[in-house]
Amino acid sequence: MHVPALLDIRKQYNKNKRNKTMRHMTKKHTLGKAKDQRDALLRSLATELFVHGEIKTTMARAKALRPYAEEIITLAKKGDLHAIRQAARHIYNKETGKFMDLTTGEVFEAPAADKKLAKQTVLRKLFVIIGKQYSDRKGGYTRIFRLPPRRGDASEMALIQLV
């Protein structure tokens, strides 16, 4: 047996082994989309979840949405200016068509003449209503129910809702 050839094989093996890094904690729900498309999808799903309280979507999207939405609710529980700005990066701040009293958190369908009301946006609802609703809860703000498969492509469907 030729010893220098064996040493070359060992050097090559160790060289390849050194260059590979371990990918701990890098698993994400890719949803078969590019990062920008995936971010936009999760952002719109989270926005609709906060507006309606529950949404019907595919199981894969619901499982990807759960940690995303729970992180935003955790920011809403903090309630400071920095948390508001961080949450604004992760949801669309659209108007819900209702009015709210910012001091009490009451929601009105139409503006009242005797009260000073602001238009309800998703961000205001998140921090005034949802954040206070979960203030004593440590986590697990959402639940996922399985639904029958979708007609047409038999995709596994789910209902994700705020607890």
Secondary structure in CASP SS format (residue, H / E / C, confidence):
PFRMAT SS
TARGET T0000
AUTHOR 0000-0000-0000
METHOD secondary structure of the structure
MODEL  1
M C 1.00
H C 1.00
V H 1.00
P H 1.00
A H 1.00
L H 1.00
L H 1.00
D H 1.00
I H 1.00
R H 1.00
K H 1.00
Q H 1.00
Y H 1.00
N H 1.00
K H 1.00
N H 1.00
K H 1.00
R H 1.00
N H 1.00
K C 1.00
T C 1.00
M C 1.00
R C 1.00
H C 1.00
M C 1.00
T C 1.00
K C 1.00
K C 1.00
H C 1.00
T C 1.00
L C 1.00
G C 1.00
K C 1.00
A C 1.00
K H 1.00
D H 1.00
Q H 1.00
R H 1.00
D H 1.00
A H 1.00
L H 1.00
L H 1.00
R H 1.00
S H 1.00
L H 1.00
A H 1.00
T H 1.00
E H 1.00
L H 1.00
F H 1.00
V H 1.00
H H 1.00
G C 1.00
E E 1.00
I E 1.00
K E 1.00
T E 1.00
T E 1.00
M H 1.00
A H 1.00
R H 1.00
A H 1.00
K H 1.00
A H 1.00
L H 1.00
R H 1.00
P H 1.00
Y H 1.00
A H 1.00
E H 1.00
E H 1.00
I H 1.00
I H 1.00
T H 1.00
L H 1.00
A H 1.00
K H 1.00
K H 1.00
G C 1.00
D C 1.00
L H 1.00
H H 1.00
A H 1.00
I H 1.00
R H 1.00
Q H 1.00
A H 1.00
A H 1.00
R C 1.00
H C 1.00
I C 1.00
Y C 1.00
N C 1.00
K C 1.00
E E 1.00
T E 1.00
G E 1.00
K E 1.00
F E 1.00
M E 1.00
D C 1.00
L C 1.00
T C 1.00
T C 1.00
G C 1.00
E C 1.00
V E 1.00
F E 1.00
E C 1.00
A C 1.00
P C 1.00
A C 1.00
A C 1.00
D C 1.00
K C 1.00
K C 1.00
L C 1.00
A E 1.00
K E 1.00
Q E 1.00
T E 1.00
V H 1.00
L H 1.00
R H 1.00
K H 1.00
L H 1.00
F H 1.00
V H 1.00
I H 1.00
I H 1.00
G H 1.00
K H 1.00
Q H 1.00
Y C 1.00
S C 1.00
D C 1.00
R C 1.00
K C 1.00
G C 1.00
G C 1.00
Y C 1.00
T E 1.00
R E 1.00
I E 1.00
F E 1.00
R E 1.00
L E 1.00
P C 1.00
P C 1.00
R C 1.00
R C 1.00
G C 1.00
D C 1.00
A C 1.00
S C 1.00
E C 1.00
M E 1.00
A E 1.00
L E 1.00
I E 1.00
Q E 1.00
L E 1.00
V C 1.00
END
